Amino acid sequence: MKQNDLLFLLISSAILVTVWVAFSIIHASLTSSISPIVGQELSPIAASFDAKMLTVLASRTKITPASVLLLSPSPKPTIVPVTPILPFVQVSIITPVASSSAQSGTQSATQGGTKQ
């Protein structure tokens, strides 16, 4: 590239960036708006303090926050034996008894429909 071409690119880029920044500033100033409520909230407060009010605030009763109360040591837990809720039930084993459908000669119960 020749030196004149490089100078042309440099000047063109500088003009483009300057115009871009200028239009961005103009666009931001025209499109942004502050509502009256926000403007009132952004207004500075008075720099003077009422000494009488500071004295009243200093003489207030001290209140312990709940977070400090939670940090107090808690009593150690004690181990208590647990009794079962349901009483123990003994299960007796039921032995099978021959019914009237059993064969009359053997008087034995059948399992699964087959004779043992």
N, C-alpha and C positions, 0 to 999 in steps of 0.2 A: 504494500500500500504506500501511496505517496503521502508526504507530510500534509498536503492540503486536504486530502480525504480524511485523514485522522483528525485534523482540526475541525473539519465540518461535522464529523460525527460527535466530537466532544461538545461543540457549541450547541448542536441540535439536541443532544441529550440533556444538557444543562437547562435549555429553554423548556423542554418537555417536562422535566422534573419541577421547575419553578411554576409553570402553569398548572400542573397537577396539584401541587401543594396549595396554591392560591384558590383553585376551585373547591378543594376539599374544605378549606377554612370558610369560604363563602357558603357552601352547602350546609356545613355544621351550624353556622350562625343563623341561617334562615330557617332551618327545620327544627332546631331544638328550641323548646319553650319551657319555661318554669311556671307552674301554676301559682296563683296567689298564696295558696296554703303552704306550698313548699317554700316559697319566697319568705313567708313569715317565719317558718321554722328555721330558715337559714340566717335570719337576721341576728346580729351579735347581741349578747346579753350585756346588761349594764355592769360596769367594772366595780361598782361600789357595793359593799356588804353592810348589812344591818348588824351592828355590834350587839344590840339588845337581843336579836334573834339568835345570834351565836351563843350568848349567855344562856338563853332558854334551852337551846339544844344541848349544851354542855351539862345542864343540871337534870336532864332526863334520866329516868330509871334505866339501869342497864338490863338488857334482856339477853339471856343466853340462847343462842340459836339452836335449833333442833339438831343440827349436824354435830354440835359439840356434845349434846346430851347423849347421842348415840355412841360416842367414843368412850363413855365411861365403862369401867370394867364390869362385865356381867358375871353372875355367879357361876361356879363350875357345875356342870351337869352331874347328877348322881345316877348310878345304874340301878334300875329297879327291875326285879325279875318279872317276866311277863307270864301271866297265866293263860292257858289256852281258852279260847272263846267257846269252842264246841267241846262237849265232854267226849271222852273216848268211848266208842261203841264197840262191843265185842260182837263178832259175826260168828254164828255157829254154822257148821257145814251140814247141809241137808243131804241125807242119803236117799237115793231114788227107791221108790216103792213100786212094786208091780201093780198095774191097773187091771181092770176087767178086760181090756183089749189084749192082754198078754195071753200067750198060749196056755191052755189049761194044764198041760202036763208038766211044764217046767216052772211056771210062775216066776219068770225072771223078766226084768225090764229089757227092752231093746234099745239100741242106740242107733240112730240114723235109719231106722226101718229095717235093720238086719239083725238076725238072731245071733247072740253071742254064745 
